[in-house]
């Protein structure tokens, strides 16, 4: 008997199995996103932009129009596209380095202008593709290649709390949430609301997804899951931070 | 509301920045993305005043990186889009334009050169030649028109959109602060009324249709996995760029056939060079004038023929040898001596050129 894995309809079969490391959180995050796109029936209208870092591996991940951009620059590319074609549904997909470090000015200003786009950011507390350096989201005490003795928060500050920052900047009509791969059904729900918010033309939408990186964390399956579910969520509270009126009843 | 911005041909007395805004309207540009930097600001000022009357859009971004990347987004959506910048803004602009170069995205950028390095002056220079022709981590697969008059600013801004969309290489209009701020008369016109066909933009992403039914999704990237894969891509671009170059190359010359010395200059400086040539000819000096209009691709063949046929070249520019570097590269192998008159960040008058030529002959 052959078991065919359940894939979202908008996933591109030809590029599967995907290229992420075993145990990587991106796969689950993208599964939730794929299901959200399917359930909203928006595959034909989506333009998916992916950043540099591990997120670039999504350049042919979906059967949707896709552009792979530069590190941190996915938000302006999708902003420019959406401004030029308001019928498109623009998704900018990035990691925590792309969104909170090199591209933070774009995230902040897209939120401030209430751009009608959806930014999805996978937070795995490190720069994965380049070999596991410290990221804006690295937890205090967490060891990475550039914080080999653990992140010293007194010296280089505490981790960036992205959705909290975006919610503070966010205008009326913006949707902001933090989900986790540890609760995939909830994460999918956040993605659906974020995309619905764009379809409604209400405002900017932003979802951070807590994701795993066992390769750079050097963790086994049990410790990986434990880190996402128990360590990360202590600092990065899961939940909705800003919900526009029309989505409150959903 | 959506009537044509320009009907018939009109004589106007405008600043260069105003000319660019009019030209973009005439070229049926859909959207401008911009970030303030002197001396290009009034392009945005005029665009934001005029564009809404014709259903055109504008977005003020958070920096030039964003201005460049949003322009890319607009182009990918199938709209004629452009931005304008200068100096340190041009430095930042090289990042998005390197992506446009790699992905063959027909962006148009207007540069009004200011002094450099760094913040320098907000006024004038020709110090952005190297950056505009070969900036970014690439091979200079772009088209650069260096304008000298307001009429040319109008003509070449319209042409830049056609060149970009026809050949799909990023295209620059290279002006400067003097051209930006100076007021002079020119004729503005509707290009189509003059028989100039405007190239229609087409979307790369968000095309109409249903995926898997009547269209396939488009996946575009600038990352490649192996050296060989990248080599194939870059060499393919190089071949194509070389093939189309003869169709794009433009230059201007006067009195070169019997000239004992030829003045080589570009942009606004070539006006002084042309005036000097005319004055010296009247006085009986055998002086010629050569001006590349396209700095990329460079008019190599003609430049070599001119250099081979004269005794000396005098390269004149408001930079410390950026045009000179291009010329040297293009005429390598010839033994014609090159003299220079280089004034980084400062204007050049015809009197200075005349004096210099007299000292050389």
Interface residues (C-beta under 8 A of the other chain):
Chain A: X12 X43 X44 X45 X47 X52 X56 X59 X60 X62 X63 X64 X65 X66 X67 X68 X69 X70 X73 X76 X77 X78 X79 X80 X81 X82 X83 X84 X85 X87 X88 X105 X106 X108 X109
Chain B: X30 X31 X33 X57 X59 X61 X62 X63 X65 X66 X68 X69 X70 X71 X72 X73 X74 X75 X76 X77 X78 X79 X81 X95 X96 X99 X203 X205 X206 X207 X209 X210 X211 X212 X217 X218 X219 X220 X221 X222 X223
